[in-house]
Amino acid sequence: MSRQIPIVTWIVVGLSVLVYLLPVSASLAYNRHAILDGEWWRMLTGHWVHFSLQHFLYDTAALGIAGWMIEKRGHRKFGWLCAIAPFVISGTMLVCNPELQICGGLSGMAIAAVVFLGLNGLEEPGTWRWISGSALTLCIAKLIGEEMTGRFFVLRAPTGFTLVPSNHIAGALTALAIYACPKLATRHSWNCVSESVFPSGSLNHAILPPVGDVHAPNSSCGIPGKRSKRTPLAINSFIRAPISATAQPATVCFAGINSCTFCTRNIVPSASNTIANGSSLTNFNPSITS
């Protein structure tokens, strides 16, 4: 659900206005020597320092519009982006631009916000997906053009300003990382879902597999399965009863060592309207709980 009030955007824009109006720029701006001397907070506060009205309006408007759209559309992690991006961008400038002594502006964070908005927009249907794709294409062209020419790609540079391409590239990469990390974490989640369909084609049926073989549900988990001859620890009475009735249990862990899901050949998945086929060799009829 989308937020009614874009809180993060208001905070970022409000700080930009406050810093521009108050005479505090000298103590907050990115200053390489001061940072190396221990004034680490300049890595954060320097992004809210602007050196001209044009510089202030460009950066604040771009970040304000992109941030407002991100929060209105309900995209998560924007707060994390605004908290992490300043340090990543400043750290990149410290490493990649040792000649850069003084710097300021929200342009790197504005690029990060636009890229973050575009990436999330690719998941939405309809026209907005194409708009987001076009915005991302424009951002990529802007970054490449600025890196190759050393000149601003879209807007005219404010008088007396020098472009720092690494600032914008670091912002874009930070947005990409914050967008992608939750996706990767979800993809490799420990909660693996298994289909209750056996290789023989039966669905939730108690069947007798050939001697030495094990019929197991097909798993959608990508972690390689592990086979074990040990009977798993019985967690409750429903599992304990059929395990104790098995003379030679064959156990399969379908989701690897990181899963606690075990299936044995004589345990039937619980499901409504389940039909059990009796064993012709042992005359053992497993009990089914619907």
LOZA-913884 format. One line per 10 residues: number of its first residue (from 1); for each residue x, y, z of N, C-alpha, C. Coordinates in steps of 0.2 Angstrom, whole numbers, plus 5000, padded with zeros to 4 digits. Layout:
BEGIN
NUM	X:Y:Z:X:Y:Z:X:Y:Z | ...
//
This chain:
BEGIN
1	5004:4994:5000:5000:5000:5000:5004:5006:5000 | 5003:5011:4996:5007:5017:4995:5006:5022:5001 | 5011:5025:5003:5011:5030:5008:5007:5036:5006 | 5003:5039:5011:5000:5045:5009:5004:5051:5010 | 5009:5051:5014:5014:5056:5015:5021:5054:5014 | 5025:5056:5009:5031:5054:5007:5036:5057:5013 | 5037:5054:5018:5040:5056:5024:5048:5057:5022 | 5051:5051:5020:5058:5052:5018:5060:5057:5013 | 5056:5058:5008:5057:5064:5003:5056:5070:5007 | 5051:5071:5011:5051:5078:5014:5057:5079:5019
11	5059:5074:5022:5065:5075:5027:5071:5077:5022 | 5073:5073:5017:5078:5075:5013:5078:5082:5010 | 5072:5083:5007:5071:5090:5004:5072:5095:5009 | 5069:5094:5015:5069:5099:5020:5076:5101:5023 | 5080:5095:5023:5087:5096:5026:5091:5100:5020 | 5089:5099:5014:5093:5103:5009:5091:5110:5009 | 5085:5112:5010:5082:5119:5011:5086:5122:5017 | 5086:5118:5022:5088:5121:5029:5096:5123:5028 | 5099:5118:5025:5107:5119:5025:5108:5125:5020 | 5104:5125:5015:5106:5131:5010:5104:5138:5013
21	5099:5138:5017:5097:5144:5020:5102:5147:5026 | 5105:5142:5029:5109:5143:5035:5116:5144:5033 | 5120:5148:5036:5127:5148:5035:5131:5143:5038 | 5130:5137:5036:5134:5131:5039:5137:5127:5034 | 5138:5129:5028:5141:5125:5022:5148:5123:5024 | 5152:5128:5026:5159:5127:5027:5160:5121:5032 | 5156:5120:5037:5157:5115:5042:5154:5108:5040 | 5150:5108:5035:5146:5102:5033:5149:5099:5026 | 5152:5103:5022:5153:5101:5015:5158:5096:5015 | 5158:5092:5009:5163:5087:5008:5170:5090:5008
31	5175:5088:5012:5181:5091:5012:5186:5085:5013 | 5190:5083:5008:5194:5077:5009:5199:5078:5014 | 5202:5083:5015:5207:5084:5021:5204:5083:5028 | 5198:5086:5028:5194:5086:5035:5192:5079:5036 | 5190:5076:5031:5187:5069:5032:5193:5064:5034 | 5198:5065:5031:5204:5061:5033:5207:5062:5040 | 5205:5068:5042:5208:5070:5049:5203:5068:5054 | 5197:5065:5052:5192:5062:5057:5185:5065:5057 | 5184:5070:5053:5177:5073:5052:5173:5069:5047 | 5172:5063:5049:5169:5058:5045:5161:5060:5043
41	5158:5064:5047:5151:5066:5046:5150:5070:5039 | 5156:5073:5037:5156:5077:5031:5154:5072:5025 | 5155:5065:5026:5153:5061:5020:5146:5060:5020 | 5142:5062:5025:5135:5062:5025:5132:5069:5023 | 5134:5074:5027:5132:5080:5027:5133:5084:5020 | 5139:5082:5017:5141:5086:5011:5136:5086:5006 | 5132:5081:5005:5127:5080:5000:5122:5085:5000 | 5121:5088:5006:5116:5093:5007:5118:5100:5006 | 5125:5101:5005:5128:5107:5004:5127:5109:4996 | 5125:5115:4995:5125:5117:4988:5128:5124:4987
51	5131:5126:4982:5136:5131:4981:5132:5137:4977 | 5127:5136:4974:5123:5141:4971:5116:5140:4971 | 5112:5144:4969:5104:5143:4968:5103:5138:4963 | 5106:5139:4957:5105:5134:4952:5106:5127:4954 | 5112:5126:4957:5114:5120:4959:5109:5117:4964 | 5107:5121:4969:5102:5119:4974:5095:5117:4971 | 5093:5121:4966:5086:5120:4963:5087:5113:4958 | 5092:5112:4955:5093:5106:4950:5092:5100:4955 | 5097:5100:4960:5097:5094:4963:5091:5092:4968 | 5089:5097:4971:5083:5096:4976:5077:5095:4972
61	5076:5098:4966:5070:5096:4963:5070:5089:4960 | 5076:5087:4957:5076:5080:4954:5075:5075:4960 | 5078:5076:4965:5078:5071:4971:5071:5071:4974 | 5068:5077:4974:5061:5078:4977:5056:5074:4973 | 5056:5075:4966:5051:5072:4962:5052:5065:4962 | 5058:5062:4961:5059:5055:4961:5057:5052:4968 | 5059:5055:4973:5057:5052:4980:5050:5052:4981 | 5047:5057:4979:5039:5058:4980:5036:5052:4976 | 5038:5051:4970:5035:5046:4966:5037:5039:4969 | 5043:5038:4971:5045:5031:4974:5040:5030:4980
71	5039:5035:4985:5035:5033:4991:5027:5033:4989 | 5025:5037:4984:5018:5037:4982:5016:5030:4979 | 5021:5027:4976:5020:5021:4973:5021:5015:4977 | 5023:5016:4983:5024:5011:4988:5030:5007:4988 | 5035:5009:4984:5041:5005:4984:5045:5006:4991 | 5047:5000:4993:5051:5000:4999:5058:5001:4999 | 5062:5002:5004:5069:5003:5005:5072:5009:5003 | 5067:5014:5001:5070:5021:4999:5073:5024:5005 | 5071:5023:5011:5074:5026:5017:5081:5023:5018 | 5082:5017:5016:5089:5014:5017:5093:5017:5011
81	5090:5018:5005:5094:5021:5000:5097:5028:5002 | 5093:5032:5005:5095:5038:5007:5100:5038:5013 | 5100:5033:5017:5105:5032:5022:5111:5030:5020 | 5111:5025:5015:5117:5022:5013:5121:5025:5007 | 5117:5028:5003:5120:5031:4997:5125:5036:4998 | 5124:5041:5003:5129:5046:5004:5136:5044:5006 | 5136:5038:5010:5142:5036:5012:5146:5032:5006 | 5142:5028:5002:5145:5025:4997:5148:5030:4992 | 5144:5035:4990:5146:5040:4985:5152:5044:4988 | 5152:5046:4994:5158:5049:4997:5164:5045:4997
91	5163:5038:4999:5169:5034:4999:5172:5033:4992 | 5167:5032:4987:5170:5032:4980:5174:5038:4978 | 5172:5044:4980:5176:5050:4978:5182:5050:4982 | 5182:5047:4988:5189:5047:4992:5194:5043:4988 | 5191:5037:4986:5196:5032:4983:5197:5034:4976 | 5192:5036:4972:5193:5037:4965:5195:5044:4963 | 5194:5049:4967:5196:5056:4965:5200:5059:4971 | 5206:5057:4971:5210:5060:4977:5212:5067:4975 | 5211:5069:4969:5212:5076:4968:5207:5081:4970 | 5201:5078:4971:5195:5082:4973:5195:5084:4980
101	5195:5090:4982:5196:5092:4988:5189:5095:4991 | 5185:5098:4988:5179:5101:4990:5173:5099:4986 | 5168:5096:4988:5162:5094:4984:5156:5095:4988 | 5150:5095:4984:5144:5096:4988:5138:5094:4983 | 5132:5093:4985:5126:5092:4981:5123:5086:4981 | 5117:5086:4980:5112:5080:4980:5112:5076:4973 | 5116:5078:4968:5115:5075:4962:5116:5067:4962 | 5121:5065:4965:5122:5058:4966:5116:5054:4969 | 5113:5057:4974:5108:5054:4977:5101:5054:4972 | 5101:5060:4969:5096:5061:4964:5096:5055:4958
111	5102:5054:4956:5103:5049:4951:5101:5042:4954 | 5103:5041:4960:5101:5035:4964:5093:5034:4964 | 5090:5039:4966:5083:5039:4967:5079:5038:4960 | 5082:5041:4955:5079:5040:4948:5080:5032:4946 | 5086:5030:4947:5087:5023:4945:5083:5018:4949 | 5082:5019:4956:5078:5015:4960:5071:5015:4958 | 5068:5021:4956:5062:5022:4954:5061:5018:4947 | 5065:5018:4943:5065:5015:4936:5065:5007:4937 | 5070:5005:4941:5070:4997:4942:5064:4995:4945 | 5061:4998:4950:5055:4996:4953:5049:4996:4948
121	5049:5001:4944:5044:5002:4939:5044:4997:4933 | 5050:4993:4932:5050:4988:4928:5045:4982:4930 | 5044:4982:4936:5039:4976:4939:5032:4978:4938 | 5030:4984:4936:5023:4986:4936:5021:4985:4929 | 5014:4984:4928:5012:4983:4921:5010:4989:4917 | 5009:4988:4911:5006:4994:4907:5011:4999:4905 | 5009:5005:4904:5013:5010:4901:5019:5012:4906 | 5018:5012:4912:5023:5014:4917:5029:5010:4916 | 5029:5003:4914:5034:4999:4913:5039:5002:4908 | 5036:5004:4902:5039:5007:4897:5042:5014:4898
131	5039:5018:4902:5042:5024:4905:5048:5023:4909 | 5047:5018:4913:5053:5016:4918:5059:5014:4914 | 5058:5009:4909:5063:5007:4905:5066:5013:4901 | 5062:5017:4898:5065:5023:4895:5070:5027:4899 | 5067:5028:4906:5071:5032:4911:5078:5029:4912 | 5077:5023:4913:5084:5019:4915:5089:5019:4909 | 5086:5019:4903:5090:5019:4897:5093:5026:4896 | 5089:5031:4898:5092:5038:4898:5097:5039:4903 | 5096:5036:4909:5101:5037:4914:5108:5033:4912 | 5107:5028:4909:5113:5024:4907:5117:5028:4902
141	5113:5031:4897:5117:5035:4892:5120:5041:4895 | 5117:5044:4900:5119:5050:4904:5126:5048:4907 | 5126:5043:4911:5132:5041:4914:5138:5039:4910 | 5136:5036:4904:5141:5034:4899:5144:5041:4896 | 5139:5045:4894:5141:5051:4891:5145:5056:4895 | 5144:5056:4902:5147:5060:4906:5154:5057:4908 | 5155:5051:4908:5161:5048:4909:5166:5049:4904 | 5163:5048:4898:5167:5049:4892:5169:5056:4890 | 5165:5061:4891:5166:5068:4889:5168:5072:4895 | 5166:5070:4901:5167:5075:4907:5163:5081:4907
151	5157:5081:4903:5153:5086:4903:5146:5084:4905 | 5141:5088:4908:5135:5087:4910:5131:5085:4904 | 5127:5079:4904:5124:5076:4898:5117:5080:4897 | 5113:5081:4902:5106:5084:4901:5106:5091:4902 | 5108:5094:4908:5107:5101:4910:5114:5104:4909 | 5114:5111:4908:5120:5115:4908:5123:5115:4915 | 5129:5114:4915:5133:5115:4921:5132:5122:4924 | 5131:5122:4931:5131:5129:4934:5138:5132:4933 | 5139:5138:4933:5145:5142:4932:5150:5140:4937 | 5156:5138:4935:5161:5137:4940:5161:5130:4943
161	5157:5125:4940:5157:5118:4943:5160:5114:4938 | 5163:5108:4942:5166:5103:4938:5162:5097:4939 | 5161:5093:4934:5157:5087:4935:5162:5081:4938 | 5158:5077:4942:5162:5071:4945:5158:5065:4943 | 5160:5062:4938:5156:5056:4936:5155:5050:4941 | 5161:5049:4944:5161:5044:4949:5155:5045:4954 | 5153:5051:4956:5148:5053:4961:5141:5050:4958 | 5140:5051:4952:5133:5048:4949:5133:5041:4948 | 5139:5038:4946:5140:5031:4945:5139:5027:4951 | 5142:5030:4957:5141:5026:4963:5134:5027:4966
171	5131:5032:4964:5124:5033:4966:5119:5028:4963 | 5120:5027:4956:5116:5022:4952:5118:5015:4954 | 5124:5013:4956:5126:5006:4958:5123:5005:4965 | 5123:5010:4969:5120:5009:4976:5112:5007:4975 | 5109:5011:4971:5102:5010:4970:5101:5003:4967 | 5105:5001:4962:5104:4994:4960:5105:4989:4965 | 5110:4990:4969:5112:4985:4975:5106:4984:4980 | 5103:4990:4982:5098:4990:4987:5091:4987:4984 | 5090:4988:4977:5085:4985:4974:5086:4977:4973 | 5092:4975:4971:5093:4968:4970:5094:4964:4976
181	5096:4966:4981:5098:4962:4987:5092:4958:4990 | 5086:4962:4991:5080:4958:4993:5078:4953:4989 | 5079:4954:4982:5076:4949:4977:5081:4943:4977 | 5087:4944:4978:5092:4938:4979:5090:4934:4985 | 5089:4938:4991:5088:4935:4997:5081:4931:4997 | 5076:4933:4993:5070:4929:4993:5071:4923:4988 | 5075:4924:4983:5076:4919:4978:5080:4913:4982 | 5084:4914:4987:5088:4909:4990:5085:4908:4997 | 5079:4909:4998:5076:4908:5005:5076:4901:5007 | 5076:4900:5013:5077:4893:5016:5070:4890:5015
191	5064:4894:5014:5058:4891:5014:5056:4888:5007 | 5058:4882:5006:5058:4879:5000:5051:4875:4999 | 5047:4876:4994:5041:4873:4993:5041:4867:4989 | 5038:4861:4991:5039:4855:4988:5032:4853:4985 | 5031:4851:4979:5025:4848:4976:5024:4841:4979 | 5018:4840:4981:5016:4833:4984:5014:4828:4978 | 5018:4828:4973:5017:4824:4967:5023:4819:4967 | 5022:4813:4967:5027:4808:4967:5029:4806:4960 | 5036:4804:4959:5038:4802:4952:5034:4797:4948 | 5030:4793:4952:5026:4788:4949:5020:4791:4946
201	5018:4797:4948:5012:4800:4945:5007:4801:4950 | 5007:4797:4956:5002:4797:4961:5002:4804:4965 | 4996:4806:4967:4996:4812:4971:4993:4811:4978 | 4998:4811:4983:4996:4810:4990:4993:4803:4991 | 4996:4798:4988:4995:4791:4989:5000:4788:4993 | 4998:4783:4997:5003:4779:5001:5005:4773:4996 | 5011:4773:4993:5012:4767:4989:5018:4764:4991 | 5019:4758:4989:5025:4754:4990:5030:4754:4985 | 5036:4758:4986:5041:4758:4981:5045:4752:4981 | 5049:4751:4975:5053:4745:4974:5058:4744:4980
211	5060:4738:4982:5065:4737:4987:5072:4741:4985 | 5074:4745:4990:5080:4749:4989:5079:4756:4986 | 5072:4757:4984:5071:4764:4980:5067:4768:4985 | 5067:4774:4984:5063:4779:4988:5059:4783:4983 | 5052:4784:4984:5048:4789:4980:5048:4795:4984 | 5049:4801:4981:5050:4807:4985:5046:4812:4981 | 5043:4817:4984:5040:4823:4980:5045:4827:4977 | 5043:4829:4971:5047:4834:4967:5048:4840:4971 | 5054:4843:4971:5055:4849:4975:5057:4855:4971 | 5054:4861:4972:5056:4867:4968:5062:4870:4971
221	5065:4867:4976:5071:4870:4979:5077:4869:4976 | 5081:4874:4974:5087:4872:4970:5093:4869:4974 | 5093:4868:4981:5098:4866:4985:5098:4858:4983 | 5104:4855:4982:5104:4848:4980:5102:4844:4986 | 5098:4839:4985:5096:4834:4990:5101:4830:4993 | 5100:4828:4999:5104:4823:5003:5101:4817:5005 | 5104:4811:5004:5100:4805:5006:5104:4802:5012 | 5100:4799:5016:5102:4797:5023:5098:4790:5024 | 5102:4786:5027:5099:4779:5030:5096:4780:5037 | 5097:4786:5040:5095:4787:5047:5088:4789:5047
231	5084:4787:5052:5077:4789:5053:5078:4796:5057 | 5074:4801:5054:5074:4808:5057:5071:4807:5064 | 5073:4812:5068:5070:4813:5075:5063:4814:5074 | 5059:4810:5078:5051:4811:5077:5049:4817:5081 | 5046:4822:5077:5044:4828:5080:5038:4828:5084 | 5033:4824:5081:5027:4823:5085:5024:4816:5084 | 5018:4815:5087:5016:4808:5087:5013:4806:5080 | 5011:4810:5076:5009:4808:5069:5015:4806:5065 | 5021:4809:5066:5027:4806:5063:5030:4800:5066 | 5030:4800:5073:5033:4795:5077:5030:4788:5075
241	5023:4788:5075:5020:4781:5074:5022:4778:5068 | 5021:4781:5062:5023:4777:5056:5031:4776:5055 | 5035:4780:5058:5042:4778:5058:5043:4772:5062 | 5040:4771:5068:5041:4766:5072:5039:4759:5069 | 5034:4760:5064:5032:4754:5061:5036:4752:5055 | 5041:4756:5053:5045:4754:5047:5051:4750:5049 | 5052:4744:5046:5057:4740:5048:5064:4743:5045 | 5064:4745:5039:5070:4748:5036:5068:4755:5033 | 5068:4760:5037:5067:4766:5034:5072:4769:5030 | 5069:4772:5024:5074:4776:5020:5072:4783:5020
251	5076:4787:5021:5075:4794:5022:5078:4798:5017 | 5075:4803:5015:5077:4808:5010:5076:4815:5012 | 5081:4819:5012:5081:4826:5014:5081:4830:5007 | 5075:4832:5005:5075:4835:4998:5078:4842:4997 | 5078:4846:5003:5081:4852:5002:5088:4853:5005 | 5092:4848:5005:5098:4849:5008:5099:4849:5015 | 5105:4850:5017:5106:4850:5025:5103:4856:5028 | 5101:4861:5025:5099:4867:5028:5091:4867:5029 | 5088:4861:5027:5081:4860:5028:5079:4856:5033 | 5074:4857:5036:5072:4852:5042:5066:4848:5039
261	5065:4847:5033:5059:4844:5030:5062:4837:5028 | 5059:4831:5031:5061:4825:5029:5055:4821:5027 | 5056:4816:5022:5050:4812:5020:5053:4805:5020 | 5049:4801:5022:5050:4793:5022:5045:4790:5018 | 5047:4784:5015:5043:4781:5011:5036:4779:5014 | 5035:4779:5020:5029:4776:5023:5025:4782:5026 | 5027:4789:5025:5024:4794:5028:5020:4797:5022 | 5014:4798:5023:5010:4801:5018:5008:4808:5019 | 5009:4813:5014:5007:4820:5015:5000:4821:5017 | 4999:4825:5022:4992:4827:5024:4988:4831:5019
271	4983:4828:5017:4978:4832:5013:4971:4830:5013 | 4967:4834:5012:4960:4832:5012:4958:4827:5006 | 4953:4823:5008:4951:4818:5003:4957:4813:5000 | 4962:4812:5005:4968:4808:5003:4966:4800:5003 | 4968:4797:4998:4966:4789:4997:4973:4786:4998 | 4973:4781:5003:4979:4777:5004:4978:4770:5001 | 4983:4768:4997:4983:4761:4994:4987:4756:4999 | 4984:4751:5001:4988:4746:5006:4994:4743:5003 | 4998:4741:5007:5004:4737:5005:5003:4730:5004 | 5004:4727:4998:5003:4720:4997:5008:4715:5000
281	5014:4718:5002:5019:4714:5004:5019:4713:5012 | 5017:4719:5015:5018:4719:5023:5011:4719:5026 | 5006:4720:5022:4999:4721:5024:4998:4726:5029 | 5002:4731:5028:5002:4737:5033:4998:4743:5030 | 4993:4745:5033:4989:4750:5031:4990:4757:5034 | 4993:4761:5031:4995:4767:5035:4989:4771:5037 | 4989:4775:5042:4984:4779:5044:4984:4786:5041 | 4979:4789:5039:4979:4795:5036:4975:4800:5040 | 4978:4806:5041:4975:4811:5045:4973:4817:5040 | 4966:4818:5039:4964:4823:5034:4963:4829:5037
//
